[in-house]
Amino acid sequence: MAIAAPLWLLAQNTILKGKITDAATKEAMAGATVTLLDYNLQTQTDATGRFYFSKLRNGNYQIQITFLGFKPLVKNISINA
């Protein structure tokens, strides 16, 4: 099983948001854990699979998505507001 995680970055507001879905079925993954590694920031997706982080600073981040029964997904992102 795989996780799909399209990410959007709104640099002017330093907000990172996205929607976590099952890559095979495209169904939202409510309750997935989304972590910004190395910064100890964590949230869970809502009932529609959406999440967001606000007030982020410029820099490089590793985002990890975990959900029971799926392999963790790690993506690298850069914020340059």
N, C-alpha and C positions, 0 to 999 in steps of 0.2 A: 504494500500500500504506500502511496506517496501523497505528500502534502503540496498543494499549490499555494503560493503566497505572493500575489501581485502587491507591490508596495508603491505608495505615493509619498512624495516629499513636498511639503509646502514650505519652501525655504524662507519666504517672507515672514512666516509665523513660527518657524522652527517646529513644525508639527510633522510627525511621521505617522501615517495611518495606512491601514490595509485591510484586506479581507482574506481570511484563511478558509480554503475549501479543499475538499478531497479531490485530488488530481484526476481520479478515474470517474467519479460520479458528478463532480462539480457541486456537490452539496456543501453548504456552510458547515464549519466545524465549531459549533458553540462550545465554549469551555476550554479551547486550546490555550496553552500557556505560551506567551510571547515574552522573550527576555532579551534585553540589551546586555550582552555579555560584557564583562569588565566594568560595568557601571552599576551593577546591582539594581537595575530597574526592571520591573516585571509587571505584566498585566495579563488578564484573560480576555478572550474574545467574548462578545455578547451573543445573544441568541441568533444573530444573523451572520456570525463569524467575523465581525468587524472589531478592530482594536485601534488605539492611537496612543502616542506618547507626545507630550507637549513640552515646551520650554527646553528644547535640546540645543546644545551648543554646536558650533562648527567642529567638524572632526570626522574621524572614521569610526564606524560602529560595526559590530558583529551582532546580528539579530538571530536568535534561535527560536524555532517554533517546535513545540512538543505536544503530542496528543497520544493518549493511551492506545496502544495497538499499532502505532505508526513509527517509522524511523524518524528521529529528529532531523530537522532541516535547518541549516545554518547559511545565512547570506551576509555578504559584506556590503555595506552602504557608506556613502560619504555625504556629509552635509556641509555645504558651502553657501551660506546665506549672504 
